[in-house]
Amino acid sequence: MSQLVIDASLTLSWFLEDEQNRDYSLAVLAGLAQNEALVPFLWTYEISNGLVIASRRKRITFDQVAEFLNRLGPLPIQIDPPDAQTVFRLPPLAEAHGLTGYDTAYLELAMRLKLPLATNDKALLRAAAACGVPLVQP
């Protein structure tokens, strides 16, 4: 079983049908039948917030939030334990690549574990390329 890092924007597009580049996201999801995803702990907050905001913006119903979270549960997604020292190393990497601290957490995880990254975020894609982080090719 191979491992890969996925970000919240990619994960949310599994459930938000109006997202761009959804075909790529769904191909990554299908690949989880043979692969395991890793995410920083931050991902849990981003998924929760993303679904709440999508519900408030009427992109999904609030009832769908619980449904989507239940569908995430059995997927082979492992959460990297939070570590303050890792978080404190994010700002220089974020500054060097013009990323948010949130997006940098995914880049740092992929770099630290030498894993490919799956994302739809353009800035994160550019930063991954600049850092030599391979992208998931489903």
Secondary structure, DSSP 8 states (H G I E B T S, - for coil): -EEEEE-HHHHHHTT-TT-TTHHHHHHHHHHTTTEEEEEETHHHHHHHHHHHHHHHTTSS-HHHHHHHHHHHTTS-EEEE---HHHHHTHHHHHHHHT--HHHHHHHHHHHHHT--EE---HHHHHHHHHHT--B---
